[in-house]
Amino acid sequence: MLRKSYSDFLQEMGRRLVLPQMTIATALVFCHRFFLRQSHAKNDWEIVAIACIFLAGKVESTINWLQDVIMVGRGVKLGVDEKTLHREKLCTKEYEDLILLAEKLVLVTIDFEIDVAHPYRPLSVAIDKLDVSIESKSLLTQVAYHLVNDGLRSWLCLQFKPHQIAAGVMFLAARGLEMKLNPSDWWCWPELDVNEEQLKEMSDHLLELDKQSSTPRFNHNLECETISTNGLRVDDKN
């Protein structure tokens, strides 16, 4: 429940701040790493999330003024347009200091490891190398990227390496689209470098995450072993 709360919060903040998905993804990784080591009860997730997206903006060179980030965060929390809020009342010096303190705590907690690798690059490189049509590559990319973004709402990024996640979403997207990938041993490429056992484990994790989602992208049978293209919303904008 906590992960869903701050994940949805960060995604909406990123949308309102017009941040690239890479920055949002980095903020989510920071938040996951923080709450893996710190108490949920002792730390206000809203303050930590705002600090994480502010820090991610600096790391990914998509910087926003702290006051703007705070106002957007308060707007998302209250469920209103931040432009209707009274900046002087909600963005006080004390609140700014609280966010900056939280940012320092996040940095200490994650051991100042701010360089975050994401699955997007190995995924893009691997799909580009496939011997399939341009249209198939485009569709596969769209679905695979959606699956990566869905996975960011979980601790998947803490359990698997970026290239493993890339291989898993590529496999699962192709399976859902009933698309044959050529060459057949694509998962052995250096960009992905996984074995069949890892590929199955990764796709099983992704399927389970999708099954637990309130808006699953796939139709699952009773055994949750197969998926159908009928349940794949490739035009989803989330």
C-alpha positions as CSV (number, residue, x, y, z in Angstrom):
1,M,0.0,0.0,0.0
2,L,2.8,2.4,0.9
3,R,4.6,1.7,-2.4
4,K,1.5,2.3,-4.4
5,S,0.9,5.6,-2.5
6,Y,4.2,7.1,-3.2
7,S,4.5,5.6,-6.7
8,D,1.2,7.1,-7.8
9,F,2.2,10.3,-6.1
10,L,5.5,10.6,-7.9
11,Q,4.0,9.7,-11.3
12,E,1.5,12.4,-10.9
13,M,4.1,14.9,-9.7
14,G,6.2,14.1,-12.7
15,R,3.3,14.6,-15.1
16,R,2.5,18.0,-13.6
17,L,6.1,19.1,-13.6
18,V,6.4,17.8,-17.2
19,L,9.4,15.6,-16.3
20,P,10.8,12.9,-18.6
21,Q,10.0,9.4,-17.5
22,M,13.7,8.8,-16.8
23,T,13.6,11.4,-14.0
24,I,10.4,9.9,-12.6
25,A,12.0,6.5,-12.7
26,T,15.1,7.7,-10.9
27,A,12.9,9.3,-8.2
28,L,11.0,6.0,-7.7
29,V,14.3,4.0,-7.4
30,F,15.5,6.5,-4.7
31,C,12.2,6.1,-2.8
32,H,12.3,2.3,-3.0
33,R,15.9,2.3,-1.8
34,F,15.0,4.6,1.1
35,F,12.1,2.7,2.4
36,L,13.9,-0.6,2.0
37,R,16.2,0.7,4.8
38,Q,14.2,3.2,6.7
39,S,11.1,2.9,8.8
40,H,7.7,3.5,7.1
41,A,6.2,4.7,10.4
42,K,8.9,7.2,11.3
43,N,9.2,8.9,7.9
44,D,6.4,10.8,6.1
45,W,6.3,9.3,2.7
46,E,5.0,12.5,1.1
47,I,8.0,14.5,2.3
48,V,10.4,11.7,1.3
49,A,8.8,11.5,-2.2
50,I,9.0,15.2,-2.8
51,A,12.7,15.1,-1.7
52,C,13.3,12.2,-4.0
53,I,11.8,13.8,-7.1
54,F,13.7,17.1,-6.3
55,L,16.9,15.1,-6.0
56,A,16.2,13.1,-9.2
57,G,15.7,16.3,-11.1
58,K,19.2,17.4,-10.2
59,V,20.7,14.0,-11.0
60,E,19.0,13.8,-14.4
61,S,19.6,17.5,-15.3
62,T,15.8,18.3,-15.3
63,I,16.0,20.8,-12.4
64,N,12.9,22.6,-11.0
65,W,12.8,25.3,-8.3
66,L,12.3,23.8,-4.9
67,Q,9.2,25.9,-4.3
68,D,7.6,24.7,-7.6
69,V,8.3,21.1,-6.7
70,I,6.8,21.6,-3.2
71,M,3.7,23.3,-4.6
72,V,3.1,20.6,-7.1
73,G,3.5,18.0,-4.4
74,R,1.0,19.7,-2.1
75,G,-1.4,20.0,-5.0
76,V,-1.2,16.3,-5.8
77,K,-1.6,15.5,-2.1
78,L,-4.7,17.7,-1.8
79,G,-6.1,16.6,-5.2
80,V,-6.3,20.1,-6.6
81,D,-4.5,22.3,-9.1
82,E,-1.5,23.7,-7.3
83,K,-2.1,27.1,-9.1
84,T,-5.2,27.5,-6.9
85,L,-3.2,27.1,-3.6
86,H,-1.7,29.9,-1.5
87,R,2.1,29.6,-2.1
88,E,3.0,31.7,1.0
89,K,1.0,29.5,3.3
90,L,2.0,26.1,2.0
91,C,5.6,26.7,0.9
92,T,7.1,28.1,4.1
93,K,10.7,28.3,4.9
94,E,10.2,25.6,7.5
95,Y,8.7,23.3,4.9
96,E,11.5,24.0,2.4
97,D,14.1,23.2,5.1
98,L,12.2,19.9,5.9
99,I,12.4,18.8,2.3
100,L,16.1,19.7,2.1
101,L,16.7,17.7,5.3
102,A,14.8,14.8,3.9
103,E,17.0,15.0,0.7
104,K,20.1,14.7,2.9
105,L,18.6,11.7,4.7
106,V,17.8,10.1,1.4
107,L,21.4,10.6,0.2
108,V,22.8,9.1,3.4
109,T,20.4,6.2,3.3
110,I,21.3,5.3,-0.3
111,D,25.0,5.7,0.4
112,F,25.1,8.6,-2.1
113,E,24.6,6.2,-5.0
114,I,22.8,8.6,-7.3
115,D,23.8,7.1,-10.6
116,V,20.8,4.9,-11.5
117,A,20.8,2.6,-14.5
118,H,17.4,1.9,-16.0
119,P,16.2,-0.9,-18.4
120,Y,15.3,1.6,-21.1
121,R,18.7,1.7,-22.9
122,P,19.4,-2.0,-23.1
123,L,15.8,-2.6,-24.1
124,S,15.9,0.0,-26.9
125,V,19.3,-1.3,-28.2
126,A,18.0,-5.0,-28.2
127,I,14.7,-4.2,-29.9
128,D,16.6,-2.2,-32.6
129,K,18.7,-5.2,-33.4
130,L,15.8,-7.6,-34.0
131,D,15.1,-8.9,-37.5
132,V,11.5,-7.8,-37.5
133,S,9.5,-5.1,-39.3
134,I,9.7,-1.4,-38.2
135,E,6.0,-1.6,-37.2
136,S,6.7,-4.6,-35.0
137,K,9.6,-2.9,-33.4
138,S,7.5,0.2,-32.7
139,L,4.6,-1.9,-31.1
140,L,7.0,-4.0,-29.1
141,T,8.8,-0.9,-27.8
142,Q,5.5,0.7,-26.7
143,V,4.3,-2.4,-24.8
144,A,7.7,-3.2,-23.3
145,Y,8.1,0.4,-22.1
146,H,4.7,0.3,-20.4
147,L,5.8,-2.9,-18.6
148,V,9.0,-1.3,-17.4
149,N,7.0,1.6,-16.1
150,D,4.6,-0.7,-14.4
151,G,7.5,-2.6,-12.8
152,L,8.8,0.7,-11.3
153,R,5.9,0.7,-8.9
154,S,7.4,-2.4,-7.2
155,W,10.7,-3.3,-5.8
156,L,11.6,-5.1,-9.0
157,C,14.5,-2.6,-9.6
158,L,16.0,-3.7,-6.3
159,Q,15.7,-7.4,-7.1
160,F,17.0,-7.6,-10.7
161,K,19.6,-5.8,-12.8
162,P,18.4,-3.4,-15.5
163,H,19.4,-5.7,-18.4
164,Q,17.5,-8.6,-16.8
165,I,14.4,-6.5,-16.5
166,A,14.8,-5.4,-20.1
167,A,15.0,-9.0,-21.2
168,G,12.0,-9.9,-19.2
169,V,9.7,-7.2,-20.5
170,M,10.9,-7.8,-24.0
171,F,10.0,-11.5,-23.7
172,L,6.7,-10.8,-22.1
173,A,5.7,-8.1,-24.5
174,A,6.4,-10.3,-27.5
175,R,4.5,-13.2,-25.8
176,G,1.5,-10.9,-25.2
177,L,1.6,-9.7,-28.8
178,E,2.1,-13.2,-30.1
179,M,5.1,-11.9,-31.9
180,K,8.0,-14.1,-32.9
181,L,11.4,-12.5,-32.3
182,N,14.3,-13.1,-34.7
183,P,16.9,-14.3,-34.1
184,S,15.5,-16.8,-31.6
185,D,18.5,-16.5,-29.2
186,W,18.1,-12.7,-28.9
187,W,18.3,-13.0,-25.1
188,C,21.9,-14.1,-25.3
189,W,23.0,-10.7,-26.8
190,P,25.5,-8.7,-24.7
191,E,22.9,-6.0,-24.0
192,L,20.7,-8.5,-22.2
193,D,23.0,-11.5,-21.3
194,V,20.5,-13.7,-19.5
195,N,19.9,-17.4,-19.5
196,E,16.6,-19.2,-20.0
197,E,16.0,-19.7,-16.3
198,Q,16.5,-16.0,-15.5
199,L,14.2,-15.1,-18.4
200,K,11.5,-17.3,-17.0
201,E,12.0,-16.0,-13.5
202,M,11.8,-12.4,-14.7
203,S,8.7,-12.9,-16.8
204,D,7.0,-14.7,-13.9
205,H,7.6,-11.8,-11.6
206,L,6.2,-9.4,-14.2
207,L,3.2,-11.5,-14.7
208,E,2.5,-11.7,-11.0
209,L,2.8,-7.9,-10.7
210,D,0.4,-7.5,-13.6
211,K,-2.1,-10.0,-12.0
212,Q,-2.0,-7.9,-8.8
213,S,-2.6,-4.6,-10.6
214,S,-6.0,-3.0,-10.4
215,T,-5.7,-2.4,-14.2
216,P,-3.9,-5.4,-15.6
217,R,-2.6,-5.2,-19.1
218,F,-3.1,-8.9,-19.8
219,N,-5.8,-11.5,-19.6
220,H,-4.7,-14.2,-17.2
221,N,-6.1,-17.8,-17.2
222,L,-6.7,-19.6,-14.0
223,E,-3.2,-20.8,-13.7
224,C,-1.7,-17.4,-14.6
225,E,0.6,-19.1,-17.1
226,T,-0.6,-17.6,-20.4
227,I,-1.7,-14.2,-21.6
228,S,-3.9,-13.0,-24.4
229,T,-3.5,-10.1,-26.8
230,N,-7.1,-9.2,-26.1
231,G,-6.1,-7.9,-22.7
232,L,-3.2,-5.9,-23.9
233,R,-4.0,-2.2,-24.0
234,V,-1.2,-1.0,-26.3
235,D,-2.8,2.4,-26.6
236,D,-2.7,3.0,-22.8
237,K,-1.2,6.5,-22.0
238,N,-0.1,5.7,-18.4
